[in-house]
Amino acid sequence: MCGRFTLTTADELEERFGIISAYLPEQIETSFNIAPSQPVLSVIHDGKNKRMGHLRWGLIPRWAKDEKIGHKLMNARAETLAEKPSFKKPFQTQRCLIIADGFYEWKKRDGGKGKQPYRIHLKDEKYFAFAGLWEKWTPPTGEAVFSCTIITTEANELMNEIHHRMPVIINPKDEVAWLDPMQSNTNELQHLLRPYPAGDMQAYPVSSAVSSPKNNDPELIKPISI
């Protein structure tokens, strides 16, 4: 699963993801501890252009009666996207990239005494993009809510030492294909939802302070000794 991640800088994001200035958000906030229900920086394709903006983390299906369902839908299993009512339609037509530079996962400590958080990032420390789905939900009264979920898959060799699942990180060469609004063949899209190469990633233990979404400062991403 994926329950927390980081975006610690916003430098050169438009160049990395090929977004022209007219389709950038007015403000991009960095964070050392992004949690579900918070806005997350994402890229979608509107049929003409790629757009960068913020989506609420926790997908609210179009047919939902209550937005609270989003709390349960922060992640979506790659293996069942084409089957689940909440994800089937977005998988075909409403895919997104969710931008990050690291994520956290918790490993059970030996002896069963709690869990130790780890931060995982790419060895080159560059931005990457989680595979995501987005949805528009309109309540009976009020403004529409645009929300998203992060897709997960089986863990690679590195992540398997920490947890049996991991978020899908889209290979940069596949990002255009993932966003392509003309692509609705879910069998072909499934091939993009594979574990990222373990050899290109690193993991290190961090402070348990990251367990609280109230904490958000650079100390959270510093390695600790265990």
Secondary structure, DSSP 8 states (H G I E B T S, - for coil): ---EEEE---TTHHHHHT--GGGS-S----EEEE-TTSEEEEEEE-SSSEEEEEEEES---TT-S-GGGGGG-SEEEGGGTTT-TTTHHHHHH-EEEEEESEEEEEEE-GGG--EEEEEEEETT---EEEEEEEEEE--SSS--EEEEEEEEEE--HHHHTT-SEEE-B--GGGHHHHH-TT---HHHHHTT-----GGGEEEEE--GGGGSTT--SGGGGS----
